[in-house]
């Protein structure tokens, strides 16, 4: 309120009228008493008073423009006039007032003054051309309003939030809390991205190269599973139409390093981009590691025979699946090899049903590559609802394998799926040779099954141990009965 009152044109206007009346009444004042000193003083006073009137006139005009044009006309229509434009108009009005003082009050010809200073102006202009370019670029930036204070922008390699736009430069605070000052002329000539004007969702791209030894269909399947495991499809309303934004992977190039793939994923807010990108990269690297693929990189080999790329064999990847399964932690290498050789490879296309809830089964599955969705029956809603997804390296169906229980959930292939099935007869042969494994398996499964429940219900440590031992004994009995162990 005080700042608006201080910028009011009414008080300067009052003094302008008062001093103007005094100025024009001086001619009627009988100050010629024959005293030279008094006469000279009145002449100086007249010039000072006239100069003060011109300055007051400039102040009144400037404050009137601020009040009636900038504030009321533009800002009431939702348009904020930049401070740079206000300052430039104010400077022009003040220069006009100085010109009025020189030409009108002191009766001097401005053309002579301008001609005299023209050469100096050319020299100064050449010396300060970059500064002048910055000033006019700043004016253009403020008029165009390509970005505003608090907007996040990217100029070249610099990215951050705009904290100030002045006559010469724009100040940007980077995500690392450093302030970068960029001349306005550079911004005006550069390609600028206003990240604050992105839509409700925007797509980002991550590029990765895989070796030539990886078949494109395998690379696409693995990368698609990795990115969709992290990010669900996003539904966006566009008027009366609901559009689904899907993350995907495409092969875009072949070069001397390998096959280049682009992972195209969606981000809801720009500030979440780094977090989403981190999750995408972590999921991709973990999935590639599980299936024995690795990003390609520039390399040189000095060999006397064709270089053979070292990758895991099919048998080694099968053994990894067995070893990565928690309840097979106590089996030795020979036993793991036996089970891995018994695995039956199966492929499913996108949308295929792998298992159906309630059906009988005596086998379990290991996901080698791809992504699968888990659906359970919601009794209150009378529908099957997707509750989770499983990626390469995970397994399912262990309770049916160990106890013969019906399938508890429906499993569908979300992408092309590569599975390995382990059947009852192979595990039965192993347990009959080593019956003590049944005790180990039941204990491990009981630990994992009841751990989440204990955290969720905040059980005491003693109660958690008791429940685990009870469940382990019950499960052991079912396993021994199902496999006919003594």
Sine and cosine of phi, psi and omega as CSV:
sin_phi,cos_phi,sin_psi,cos_psi,sin_omega,cos_omega
0.00,0.00,-0.69,0.72,-0.02,-1.00
-0.91,0.42,-0.63,0.78,0.00,-1.00
-0.90,0.43,-0.63,0.77,0.03,-1.00
-0.91,0.41,-0.62,0.78,0.01,-1.00
-0.92,0.39,-0.64,0.77,0.01,-1.00
-0.92,0.40,-0.42,0.91,0.00,-1.00
-1.00,-0.07,0.13,0.99,0.00,-1.00
-0.93,0.36,0.65,-0.76,0.00,-1.00
-0.99,0.11,-0.08,1.00,-0.16,-0.99
-0.95,0.31,-0.68,0.73,0.03,-1.00
-0.92,0.40,-0.72,0.69,0.11,-0.99
-0.85,0.52,-0.58,0.81,0.03,-1.00
-0.91,0.42,-0.64,0.77,0.04,-1.00
-0.88,0.48,-0.74,0.68,0.00,-1.00
-0.92,0.39,-0.54,0.84,0.04,-1.00
-0.88,0.47,-0.73,0.69,0.03,-1.00
-0.89,0.45,-0.69,0.73,-0.03,-1.00
-0.89,0.46,-0.77,0.64,-0.05,-1.00
-0.95,0.30,-0.52,0.85,0.07,-1.00
-0.90,0.44,-0.66,0.75,0.05,-1.00
-0.88,0.47,-0.67,0.75,0.02,-1.00
-0.91,0.42,-0.65,0.76,-0.03,-1.00
-0.89,0.45,-0.72,0.69,-0.07,-1.00
-0.98,0.21,-0.21,0.98,0.05,-1.00
-1.00,-0.03,-0.12,0.99,-0.02,-1.00
-0.90,0.45,-0.56,0.83,-0.02,-1.00
-0.89,0.46,-0.41,0.91,-0.01,-1.00
-1.00,-0.09,0.04,1.00,-0.01,-1.00
-1.00,0.00,0.83,-0.56,-0.05,-1.00
-0.98,0.19,0.98,0.22,-0.04,-1.00
-0.99,-0.15,0.06,1.00,-0.03,-1.00
-1.00,0.00,1.00,0.05,0.01,-1.00
-0.99,-0.17,0.19,0.98,-0.02,-1.00
1.00,0.07,0.06,1.00,0.01,-1.00
-1.00,-0.09,0.90,-0.44,-0.05,-1.00
-0.90,0.44,-0.64,0.77,-0.03,-1.00
-0.89,0.45,-0.70,0.71,0.00,-1.00
-0.91,0.42,-0.63,0.78,0.00,-1.00
-0.90,0.43,-0.71,0.70,0.00,-1.00
-0.90,0.43,-0.60,0.80,0.02,-1.00
-0.90,0.44,-0.66,0.75,0.00,-1.00
-0.92,0.39,-0.54,0.84,0.04,-1.00
-0.92,0.40,-0.71,0.71,0.04,-1.00
-0.88,0.47,-0.67,0.75,0.01,-1.00
-0.88,0.47,-0.61,0.79,0.00,-1.00
-0.90,0.43,-0.69,0.72,0.02,-1.00
-0.90,0.43,-0.67,0.74,0.02,-1.00
-0.90,0.44,-0.68,0.73,0.00,-1.00
-0.91,0.42,-0.66,0.76,0.03,-1.00
-0.90,0.44,-0.67,0.74,0.03,-1.00
-0.89,0.46,-0.66,0.75,0.00,-1.00
-0.90,0.44,-0.58,0.81,0.02,-1.00
-0.91,0.41,-0.67,0.74,0.03,-1.00
-0.89,0.46,-0.66,0.75,0.01,-1.00
-0.92,0.40,-0.67,0.74,0.05,-1.00
-0.88,0.48,-0.63,0.78,0.03,-1.00
-0.88,0.47,-0.66,0.75,0.04,-1.00
-0.90,0.44,-0.65,0.76,0.01,-1.00
-0.91,0.42,-0.69,0.73,0.00,-1.00
-0.88,0.47,-0.72,0.70,0.01,-1.00
-0.89,0.46,-0.70,0.71,-0.03,-1.00
-0.89,0.45,-0.72,0.69,-0.01,-1.00
-0.94,0.34,-0.51,0.86,0.05,-1.00
-0.93,0.38,-0.65,0.76,0.06,-1.00
-0.89,0.45,-0.69,0.72,0.03,-1.00
-0.87,0.50,-0.68,0.73,-0.09,-1.00
-0.97,0.24,-0.77,0.64,-0.17,-0.99
-1.00,0.02,-0.49,0.87,-0.06,-1.00
-0.98,-0.18,-0.88,0.48,-0.06,-1.00
-0.90,0.44,-0.78,0.62,-0.12,-0.99
-0.98,0.19,-0.81,0.59,-0.13,-0.99
-0.98,0.18,-0.74,0.67,-0.10,-1.00
-0.95,0.30,-0.77,0.64,-0.10,-0.99
-0.99,0.10,-0.77,0.64,-0.11,-0.99
-0.93,0.37,-0.52,0.85,0.07,-1.00
-0.94,0.35,-0.26,0.97,0.08,-1.00
-0.98,-0.17,0.24,0.97,0.07,-1.00
0.99,0.15,0.22,0.98,0.00,-1.00
-0.93,-0.36,0.87,-0.49,-0.01,-1.00
-1.00,-0.07,0.85,-0.52,0.00,-1.00
-0.99,0.16,0.80,-0.60,-0.04,-1.00
-0.91,0.42,0.52,-0.85,-0.01,-1.00
-0.88,0.48,-0.53,0.85,0.01,-1.00
-0.88,0.48,-0.68,0.73,0.02,-1.00
-0.93,0.38,-0.65,0.76,0.06,-1.00
-0.86,0.51,-0.73,0.68,-0.03,-1.00
-0.90,0.44,-0.62,0.78,-0.02,-1.00
-0.92,0.40,-0.68,0.73,0.04,-1.00
-0.89,0.45,-0.67,0.75,0.03,-1.00
-0.88,0.48,-0.65,0.76,0.00,-1.00
-0.91,0.42,-0.65,0.76,0.02,-1.00
-0.89,0.45,-0.67,0.74,0.01,-1.00
-0.90,0.44,-0.66,0.75,0.01,-1.00
-0.92,0.38,-0.62,0.78,0.05,-1.00
-0.91,0.42,-0.59,0.80,0.06,-1.00
-0.90,0.43,-0.60,0.80,0.04,-1.00
-0.91,0.42,-0.66,0.75,0.05,-1.00
-0.89,0.45,-0.65,0.76,0.06,-1.00
-0.88,0.47,-0.64,0.77,0.05,-1.00
-0.89,0.45,-0.65,0.76,0.03,-1.00
-0.88,0.48,-0.70,0.71,-0.06,-1.00
-0.94,0.35,-0.71,0.71,-0.12,-0.99
-0.99,0.12,-0.65,0.76,-0.09,-1.00
-1.00,0.02,-0.76,0.65,-0.10,-1.00
-0.97,0.24,-0.72,0.70,-0.05,-1.00
-0.99,-0.10,0.02,1.00,0.09,-1.00
0.85,0.52,0.61,0.79,0.01,-1.00
-0.97,-0.23,0.60,-0.80,-0.01,-1.00
-0.99,0.15,0.89,-0.47,-0.04,-1.00
-0.93,0.36,-0.45,0.90,-0.02,-1.00
-0.89,0.46,-0.60,0.80,0.03,-1.00
-0.91,0.42,-0.68,0.74,0.00,-1.00
-0.91,0.42,-0.66,0.75,0.00,-1.00
-0.92,0.40,-0.64,0.77,0.03,-1.00
-0.90,0.43,-0.61,0.79,-0.03,-1.00
-0.93,0.37,-0.56,0.83,-0.04,-1.00
-1.00,-0.07,-0.03,1.00,-0.04,-1.00
-0.88,0.47,-0.73,0.69,0.00,-1.00
-0.88,0.47,-0.66,0.75,0.03,-1.00
-0.90,0.43,-0.61,0.79,0.00,-1.00
-0.89,0.45,-0.62,0.79,0.03,-1.00
-0.90,0.44,-0.70,0.71,0.00,-1.00
-0.89,0.45,-0.71,0.70,0.00,-1.00
-0.90,0.43,-0.64,0.77,0.00,-1.00
-0.88,0.48,-0.67,0.74,0.03,-1.00
-0.92,0.40,-0.61,0.79,-0.02,-1.00
-0.95,0.33,-0.54,0.84,-0.08,-1.00
-0.93,-0.37,0.46,0.89,-0.09,-1.00
-0.89,0.46,-0.60,0.80,0.02,-1.00
-0.93,0.37,-0.65,0.76,0.04,-1.00
-0.89,0.45,-0.68,0.73,0.03,-1.00
-0.90,0.44,-0.65,0.76,0.05,-1.00
-0.88,0.48,-0.63,0.77,0.05,-1.00
-0.88,0.47,-0.67,0.74,-0.03,-1.00
-0.90,0.44,-0.76,0.65,-0.02,-1.00
-0.94,0.34,-0.53,0.85,0.09,-1.00
-0.91,0.42,-0.64,0.77,0.06,-1.00
-0.88,0.47,-0.63,0.78,0.05,-1.00
-0.90,0.44,-0.70,0.72,0.01,-1.00
-0.90,0.44,-0.64,0.77,0.02,-1.00
-0.88,0.47,-0.67,0.74,-0.03,-1.00
-0.95,0.32,-0.55,0.84,0.01,-1.00
-0.96,0.27,-0.68,0.73,-0.04,-1.00
-0.95,0.33,-0.52,0.85,0.01,-1.00
0.86,0.51,0.67,0.74,0.06,-1.00
-0.91,0.42,-0.45,0.89,0.09,-1.00
-0.47,-0.88,0.31,-0.95,-0.04,-1.00
-0.75,-0.66,0.10,-1.00,0.10,-0.99
-0.86,0.51,0.66,-0.75,-0.01,-1.00
0.99,0.13,-0.13,0.99,0.09,-1.00
-0.96,0.28,0.54,-0.84,0.11,-0.99
-0.99,-0.13,0.84,-0.54,-0.07,-1.00
-0.79,-0.61,0.29,-0.96,0.10,-0.99
-0.80,-0.60,0.85,-0.52,0.05,-1.00
-0.84,-0.55,0.95,-0.32,-0.07,-1.00
0.89,0.46,-0.82,-0.57,0.01,-1.00
-1.00,-0.04,-0.01,1.00,-0.04,-1.00
-0.99,-0.12,0.73,-0.68,-0.04,-1.00
-0.64,-0.77,0.71,-0.71,0.01,-1.00
0.16,-0.99,-0.16,-0.99,-0.06,-1.00
-0.99,-0.12,0.71,-0.70,0.01,-1.00
-0.96,0.27,0.83,-0.56,0.00,-1.00
-0.91,-0.40,-0.25,0.97,0.01,-1.00
-0.31,-0.95,0.64,-0.77,0.14,-0.99
-0.78,-0.62,0.92,-0.39,-0.01,-1.00
-0.87,-0.50,-0.22,-0.98,-0.08,-1.00
-0.84,0.54,-0.67,0.75,-0.16,-0.99
-0.97,-0.25,-0.53,0.85,-0.18,-0.98
-0.55,-0.84,0.19,-0.98,0.08,-1.00
-0.87,-0.49,0.74,-0.67,-0.04,-1.00
-0.98,-0.20,0.78,-0.62,-0.03,-1.00
-0.84,-0.55,0.76,-0.65,0.08,-1.00
-0.99,-0.13,0.87,-0.48,-0.06,-1.00
-0.98,0.19,0.24,-0.97,0.06,-1.00
-0.86,0.51,-0.33,0.94,0.03,-1.00
-1.00,-0.01,0.22,0.97,0.06,-1.00
0.91,0.41,0.46,0.89,0.12,-0.99
-0.97,-0.22,0.61,-0.79,0.00,-1.00
-0.99,-0.14,0.86,-0.51,0.01,-1.00
-0.96,-0.29,0.80,-0.61,-0.01,-1.00
-0.97,-0.26,0.89,-0.45,-0.07,-1.00
-0.91,-0.41,0.80,-0.59,0.06,-1.00
-0.84,0.54,0.62,-0.79,-0.05,-1.00
-0.88,0.48,-0.54,0.84,-0.01,-1.00
-0.91,0.42,-0.56,0.83,0.05,-1.00
-0.93,0.36,-0.64,0.77,0.02,-1.00
-0.91,0.42,-0.65,0.76,-0.04,-1.00
-0.91,0.42,-0.49,0.87,-0.06,-1.00
-0.99,-0.14,-0.09,1.00,-0.06,-1.00
-0.99,-0.13,0.30,-0.96,0.13,-0.99
-0.99,0.17,0.88,-0.47,-0.08,-1.00
-0.92,-0.38,0.71,-0.70,0.07,-1.00
-0.92,-0.40,0.86,-0.51,0.05,-1.00
-1.00,-0.02,0.98,-0.20,-0.08,-1.00
-0.96,0.27,-0.27,0.96,0.03,-1.00
-0.99,0.16,-0.21,0.98,0.00,-1.00
-0.98,-0.21,0.26,0.97,0.08,-1.00
-0.93,0.36,0.33,-0.94,0.02,-1.00
-0.94,0.34,-0.10,-1.00,0.00,-1.00
-0.88,0.48,-0.45,0.89,0.10,-1.00
-0.65,-0.76,0.58,-0.82,0.07,-1.00
-0.68,-0.74,0.43,-0.90,-0.08,-1.00
-0.99,-0.14,0.68,-0.73,0.07,-1.00
-0.88,-0.48,0.34,-0.94,-0.10,-0.99
-0.79,-0.62,0.72,-0.70,0.11,-0.99
-0.88,-0.48,0.80,-0.60,-0.04,-1.00
-0.97,-0.22,0.69,-0.72,0.04,-1.00
-0.60,-0.80,0.55,-0.83,0.04,-1.00
-0.91,-0.41,0.69,-0.72,0.09,-1.00
-0.89,-0.45,0.40,-0.92,-0.08,-1.00
-0.93,0.37,0.38,-0.92,0.03,-1.00
-0.86,0.50,-0.42,0.91,-0.04,-1.00
-0.94,0.34,-0.27,0.96,0.01,-1.00
-1.00,0.05,0.87,-0.49,0.03,-1.00
-0.89,0.45,0.67,-0.74,-0.03,-1.00
-0.80,0.60,-0.64,0.77,-0.01,-1.00
-0.91,0.42,-0.57,0.82,0.03,-1.00
-0.95,0.32,-0.66,0.75,0.03,-1.00
-0.89,0.46,-0.70,0.71,0.01,-1.00
-0.90,0.44,-0.67,0.75,-0.01,-1.00
-0.90,0.44,-0.72,0.69,-0.04,-1.00
-0.91,0.42,-0.72,0.69,-0.03,-1.00
-0.93,0.37,-0.63,0.78,0.06,-1.00
-0.88,0.48,-0.68,0.73,0.02,-1.00
-0.89,0.46,-0.64,0.77,-0.03,-1.00
-0.91,0.42,-0.71,0.70,-0.06,-1.00
-0.96,0.28,-0.60,0.80,-0.01,-1.00
-0.97,0.25,-0.36,0.93,0.11,-0.99
-0.92,0.40,-0.54,0.84,-0.01,-1.00
-1.00,0.08,-0.65,0.76,-0.18,-0.98
-0.83,-0.56,0.83,-0.56,0.08,-1.00
-0.98,0.18,0.34,-0.94,0.12,-0.99
-0.90,0.43,0.61,-0.79,-0.09,-1.00
-0.95,-0.31,0.76,-0.65,0.05,-1.00
-0.99,-0.14,0.81,-0.59,-0.03,-1.00
-0.82,-0.57,0.75,-0.66,0.03,-1.00
-1.00,0.09,0.83,-0.56,0.08,-1.00
-0.85,-0.52,1.00,0.04,-0.09,-1.00
0.95,0.32,-0.82,-0.57,0.01,-1.00
-1.00,-0.02,0.01,1.00,-0.08,-1.00
-0.93,-0.36,0.74,-0.68,0.07,-1.00
-0.99,-0.17,0.88,-0.48,-0.03,-1.00
-0.97,-0.23,0.69,-0.72,0.04,-1.00
-0.99,-0.16,0.85,-0.53,0.02,-1.00
-1.00,-0.05,0.91,-0.41,-0.08,-1.00
-0.95,-0.31,0.74,-0.68,0.15,-0.99
-0.98,0.20,0.58,-0.82,-0.01,-1.00
-0.47,-0.88,0.08,-1.00,0.01,-1.00
-0.73,-0.68,0.71,-0.71,0.05,-1.00
-0.73,-0.68,0.50,-0.87,0.12,-0.99
-1.00,0.03,0.80,-0.60,-0.15,-0.99
-0.88,-0.48,-0.32,0.95,-0.11,-0.99
-0.30,-0.95,0.39,-0.92,0.13,-0.99
-0.79,-0.61,0.80,-0.60,0.03,-1.00
-0.70,-0.72,-0.23,-0.97,-0.08,-1.00
-0.97,0.26,-0.10,0.99,0.02,-1.00
-1.00,-0.09,-0.64,0.77,-0.03,-1.00
0.22,-0.98,-0.38,-0.93,0.03,-1.00
-1.00,-0.08,0.79,-0.61,-0.05,-1.00
-1.00,-0.07,0.79,-0.62,0.03,-1.00
-0.90,-0.44,0.59,-0.81,0.10,-0.99
-0.93,-0.36,0.84,-0.54,0.10,-0.99
-1.00,-0.07,0.92,-0.39,-0.07,-1.00
-0.96,-0.29,0.91,-0.41,-0.07,-1.00
-0.76,-0.65,0.31,-0.95,-0.09,-1.00
-0.96,-0.27,0.59,-0.81,0.02,-1.00
-0.82,-0.57,0.73,-0.68,-0.08,-1.00
-0.98,0.22,-0.60,0.80,0.01,-1.00
-0.70,-0.71,0.55,-0.84,-0.05,-1.00
-0.89,0.45,-0.59,0.81,-0.03,-1.00
-0.92,0.40,-0.28,0.96,0.01,-1.00
-1.00,-0.01,-0.02,1.00,-0.13,-0.99
-0.87,0.49,-0.72,0.70,-0.04,-1.00
-0.90,0.44,-0.65,0.76,-0.01,-1.00
-0.91,0.41,-0.72,0.70,0.01,-1.00
-0.89,0.45,-0.68,0.73,0.00,-1.00
-0.88,0.47,-0.65,0.76,0.03,-1.00
-0.88,0.47,-0.68,0.73,0.01,-1.00
-0.92,0.39,-0.63,0.78,0.02,-1.00
-0.89,0.45,-0.74,0.67,-0.03,-1.00
-0.88,0.47,-0.69,0.72,-0.01,-1.00
-0.88,0.47,-0.69,0.73,0.00,-1.00
-0.91,0.42,-0.67,0.75,0.00,-1.00
-0.89,0.45,-0.73,0.68,-0.04,-1.00
-0.91,0.41,-0.62,0.78,0.01,-1.00
-0.92,0.39,-0.67,0.74,0.00,-1.00
-0.92,0.38,-0.65,0.76,0.05,-1.00
-0.88,0.48,-0.65,0.76,0.00,-1.00
-0.90,0.45,-0.63,0.77,-0.05,-1.00
-0.91,0.41,-0.57,0.82,-0.05,-1.00
-0.99,-0.10,0.09,1.00,0.07,-1.00
0.99,0.17,0.38,0.93,0.08,-1.00
-0.96,-0.28,0.42,-0.91,0.02,-1.00
-0.60,-0.80,0.56,-0.83,0.06,-1.00
-0.86,0.50,0.63,-0.77,0.03,-1.00
-0.99,0.17,0.33,-0.94,-0.01,-1.00
-0.47,-0.88,0.38,-0.92,0.02,-1.00
-0.87,0.49,0.73,-0.69,-0.02,-1.00
-0.43,-0.90,0.41,-0.91,0.05,-1.00
-0.80,-0.60,0.67,-0.74,0.02,-1.00
-0.78,-0.62,0.79,-0.62,0.12,-0.99
-0.98,-0.21,0.97,-0.26,-0.09,-1.00
-0.74,-0.67,0.35,-0.94,0.06,-1.00
-0.96,-0.26,0.06,1.00,0.05,-1.00
-0.50,-0.87,0.30,-0.95,-0.03,-1.00
-0.81,0.58,0.74,-0.68,-0.03,-1.00
-0.96,0.27,0.74,-0.67,0.02,-1.00
-0.97,-0.23,0.85,-0.52,-0.01,-1.00
-0.94,0.34,0.79,-0.61,-0.05,-1.00
-0.99,0.12,0.93,-0.36,0.08,-1.00
-0.74,-0.67,0.35,-0.94,0.00,-1.00
-0.93,0.36,0.62,-0.78,0.04,-1.00
-0.97,0.23,0.22,-0.97,0.05,-1.00
-0.86,0.51,-0.66,0.75,0.00,-1.00
-0.90,0.44,-0.65,0.76,0.00,-1.00
-0.91,0.40,-0.63,0.77,0.01,-1.00
-0.92,0.38,-0.58,0.82,0.06,-1.00
-0.91,0.40,-0.66,0.75,0.03,-1.00
-0.90,0.44,-0.61,0.79,0.05,-1.00
-0.87,0.50,-0.65,0.76,0.01,-1.00
-0.87,0.49,-0.66,0.75,0.02,-1.00
-0.91,0.41,-0.74,0.67,-0.05,-1.00
-0.91,0.41,-0.52,0.86,-0.02,-1.00
-0.98,0.19,-0.12,0.99,0.05,-1.00
-1.00,0.08,0.84,-0.54,-0.19,-0.98
-0.85,0.53,-0.69,0.72,-0.12,-0.99
-0.98,0.18,-0.04,1.00,0.15,-0.99
-0.98,-0.19,0.36,0.93,-0.09,-1.00
-0.92,0.39,-0.44,0.90,-0.10,-0.99
-1.00,-0.09,0.07,1.00,0.03,-1.00
-0.99,0.10,0.49,-0.87,-0.03,-1.00
-1.00,0.03,0.01,-1.00,-0.09,-1.00
-0.89,0.45,-0.66,0.75,-0.03,-1.00
-0.90,0.43,-0.64,0.77,0.02,-1.00
-0.93,0.37,-0.61,0.79,0.05,-1.00
-0.90,0.44,-0.62,0.78,0.04,-1.00
-0.90,0.43,-0.64,0.77,0.02,-1.00
-0.87,0.49,-0.74,0.67,-0.01,-1.00
-0.92,0.39,-0.63,0.78,-0.03,-1.00
-0.90,0.43,-0.58,0.81,0.04,-1.00
-0.94,0.33,-0.39,0.92,-0.01,-1.00
-0.99,0.11,-0.17,0.99,-0.04,-1.00
-0.92,0.40,0.68,-0.74,-0.01,-1.00
-0.96,-0.29,0.87,-0.50,-0.06,-1.00
-0.97,0.24,0.68,-0.73,0.04,-1.00
-0.66,-0.75,0.57,-0.82,0.05,-1.00
-0.85,-0.52,0.62,-0.79,0.04,-1.00
-0.75,-0.66,0.62,-0.78,0.05,-1.00
-1.00,0.09,0.29,-0.96,0.01,-1.00
-0.83,0.55,0.78,-0.63,0.02,-1.00
1.00,-0.07,-0.21,0.98,0.01,-1.00
-0.92,0.38,0.56,-0.83,0.08,-1.00
-1.00,0.01,0.86,-0.51,0.01,-1.00
-0.99,0.10,-0.76,0.65,0.05,-1.00
-0.73,-0.69,0.48,-0.87,0.05,-1.00
-0.86,-0.50,0.70,-0.72,-0.03,-1.00
-0.84,0.55,0.73,-0.69,0.07,-1.00
1.00,-0.04,-0.27,0.96,-0.02,-1.00
-0.98,0.21,0.44,-0.90,-0.01,-1.00
-0.98,0.20,0.47,-0.88,0.02,-1.00
-0.22,-0.97,0.46,-0.89,0.02,-1.00
-0.72,-0.69,0.56,0.83,-0.01,-1.00
-0.61,-0.79,0.26,-0.97,0.10,-0.99
-0.80,-0.60,0.24,-0.97,-0.10,-1.00
-0.80,-0.60,0.56,-0.83,0.10,-1.00
-0.89,-0.46,0.78,-0.63,0.03,-1.00
-1.00,0.07,0.89,-0.45,0.08,-1.00
-0.99,0.11,-0.69,0.72,-0.06,-1.00
-0.40,-0.91,0.55,-0.84,0.02,-1.00
0.95,-0.32,-0.11,-0.99,-0.05,-1.00
-0.72,-0.69,0.70,-0.71,-0.01,-1.00
-0.81,-0.59,0.59,-0.81,0.04,-1.00
-0.98,-0.21,0.58,-0.82,0.00,-1.00
-0.95,-0.32,0.81,-0.58,0.01,-1.00
-0.88,-0.47,0.72,-0.69,0.09,-1.00
-0.84,-0.54,0.35,-0.94,-0.04,-1.00
-1.00,0.09,0.83,-0.56,0.06,-1.00
-0.99,-0.16,0.97,-0.25,-0.12,-0.99
-0.89,0.46,-0.63,0.78,-0.06,-1.00
-0.92,0.39,-0.48,0.88,-0.03,-1.00
-0.97,-0.25,-0.13,0.99,0.00,-1.00
0.84,0.54,0.64,0.77,0.02,-1.00
-0.63,-0.78,0.35,-0.94,0.18,-0.98
-1.00,0.00,0.79,-0.62,-0.09,-1.00
-0.84,-0.54,0.69,-0.72,0.04,-1.00
-0.95,0.30,0.79,-0.61,-0.07,-1.00
-0.88,-0.47,-0.28,0.96,-0.04,-1.00
-0.27,-0.96,0.18,-0.98,0.12,-0.99
-0.74,-0.67,0.47,-0.88,-0.03,-1.00
-0.82,-0.58,0.65,-0.76,-0.08,-1.00
-0.88,-0.47,0.09,-1.00,-0.01,-1.00
-0.79,0.61,0.67,-0.74,-0.02,-1.00
0.99,-0.17,-0.20,0.98,0.03,-1.00
-0.99,-0.15,0.20,-0.98,-0.04,-1.00
-0.64,-0.76,0.27,-0.96,0.03,-1.00
-0.41,-0.91,0.31,-0.95,0.03,-1.00
1.00,0.02,0.25,0.97,-0.09,-1.00
-0.93,0.38,-0.53,0.85,0.00,-1.00
-0.93,0.37,-0.59,0.81,0.07,-1.00
-0.92,0.39,-0.63,0.78,0.02,-1.00
-0.90,0.44,-0.67,0.74,-0.15,-0.99
-1.00,0.00,-0.46,0.89,-0.09,-1.00
-0.79,-0.61,-0.19,0.98,-0.03,-1.00
0.98,0.17,0.21,0.98,0.00,-1.00
-0.91,0.42,0.52,-0.86,0.09,-1.00
-0.88,0.48,0.40,-0.92,0.00,-1.00
-0.89,0.46,0.74,-0.67,-0.08,-1.00
-1.00,-0.02,-0.18,0.98,-0.04,-1.00
-0.51,-0.86,0.31,-0.95,0.09,-1.00
-0.99,-0.14,0.74,-0.68,-0.01,-1.00
-0.90,-0.43,0.81,-0.59,0.02,-1.00
-0.83,-0.55,0.55,-0.84,0.04,-1.00
-0.98,0.21,0.88,-0.47,0.05,-1.00
-0.99,0.11,-0.53,0.85,0.14,-0.99
-0.80,-0.60,0.00,-1.00,0.14,-0.99
-0.84,0.54,0.72,-0.69,-0.21,-0.98
-0.83,-0.56,0.73,-0.68,0.10,-1.00
-0.91,-0.41,0.89,-0.47,-0.07,-1.00
-0.84,-0.54,0.33,-0.95,0.21,-0.98
-0.82,-0.58,0.74,-0.68,-0.03,-1.00
-0.96,-0.27,0.72,-0.69,0.06,-1.00
-0.92,-0.40,0.85,-0.53,-0.10,-0.99
-0.99,-0.14,0.27,-0.96,-0.11,-0.99
-0.86,0.52,-0.69,0.72,-0.15,-0.99
-0.88,0.48,-0.51,0.86,-0.01,-1.00
-0.97,0.25,-0.62,0.78,0.06,-1.00
-0.94,0.34,-0.60,0.80,0.00,-1.00
-0.88,0.48,-0.68,0.74,0.04,-1.00
-0.88,0.48,-0.63,0.78,0.00,-1.00
-0.93,0.36,-0.68,0.73,-0.03,-1.00
-0.93,0.36,-0.54,0.84,0.03,-1.00
-0.93,0.37,-0.50,0.86,0.08,-1.00
-0.97,0.24,-0.58,0.81,-0.02,-1.00
-0.74,-0.67,0.99,0.15,-0.04,-1.00
-0.87,0.50,-0.46,0.89,-0.02,-1.00
-0.90,0.43,-0.31,0.95,0.05,-1.00
-0.90,0.44,-0.48,0.88,0.02,-1.00
-0.87,0.49,-0.66,0.75,0.03,-1.00
-0.90,0.44,-0.69,0.72,0.00,-1.00
-0.90,0.43,-0.70,0.71,-0.03,-1.00
-0.90,0.44,-0.70,0.71,-0.02,-1.00
-0.91,0.43,-0.60,0.80,0.01,-1.00
-0.92,0.40,-0.69,0.72,-0.01,-1.00
-0.91,0.41,-0.70,0.71,0.00,-1.00
-0.90,0.44,-0.65,0.76,0.03,-1.00
-0.88,0.47,-0.63,0.78,0.01,-1.00
-0.88,0.47,-0.73,0.68,-0.03,-1.00
-0.94,0.33,-0.62,0.78,-0.05,-1.00
-0.91,0.42,-0.65,0.76,-0.12,-0.99
-1.00,-0.08,-0.17,0.99,-0.04,-1.00
-0.91,0.42,-0.76,0.65,-0.01,-1.00
-0.90,0.44,-0.61,0.79,0.01,-1.00
-0.91,0.42,-0.62,0.78,0.00,-1.00
-0.91,0.41,-0.66,0.75,0.03,-1.00
-0.91,0.41,-0.67,0.74,-0.05,-1.00
-0.92,0.40,-0.66,0.75,-0.06,-1.00
-0.99,-0.12,0.03,1.00,0.07,-1.00
0.82,0.57,0.77,0.64,0.03,-1.00
-0.96,0.30,0.40,-0.92,0.12,-0.99
-0.95,0.30,0.31,-0.95,-0.02,-1.00
-0.89,0.45,-0.64,0.77,-0.02,-1.00
-0.90,0.43,-0.70,0.72,-0.01,-1.00
-0.92,0.40,-0.62,0.79,0.02,-1.00
-0.87,0.48,-0.68,0.74,0.01,-1.00
-0.90,0.43,-0.68,0.73,0.00,-1.00
-0.88,0.47,-0.71,0.70,-0.01,-1.00
-0.91,0.41,-0.60,0.80,0.01,-1.00
-0.91,0.41,-0.68,0.73,0.00,-1.00
-0.91,0.42,-0.63,0.77,0.02,-1.00
-0.90,0.43,-0.74,0.67,-0.01,-1.00
-0.90,0.44,-0.61,0.79,-0.01,-1.00
-0.90,0.44,-0.67,0.74,0.01,-1.00
-0.91,0.42,-0.68,0.74,0.01,-1.00
-0.89,0.45,-0.67,0.74,-0.01,-1.00
-0.92,0.38,-0.63,0.77,0.02,-1.00
-0.87,0.48,-0.64,0.77,0.03,-1.00
-0.89,0.45,-0.66,0.75,0.02,-1.00
-0.91,0.42,-0.67,0.74,0.00,-1.00
-0.90,0.44,-0.71,0.70,-0.02,-1.00
-0.90,0.44,-0.62,0.78,0.02,-1.00
-0.93,0.36,-0.67,0.74,-0.06,-1.00
-0.92,0.39,-0.62,0.79,-0.02,-1.00
-0.99,-0.12,0.07,1.00,0.06,-1.00
0.84,0.55,0.77,0.64,0.02,-1.00
-1.00,-0.04,0.57,-0.82,0.00,-1.00
-0.97,0.24,0.00,0.00,0.00,0.00
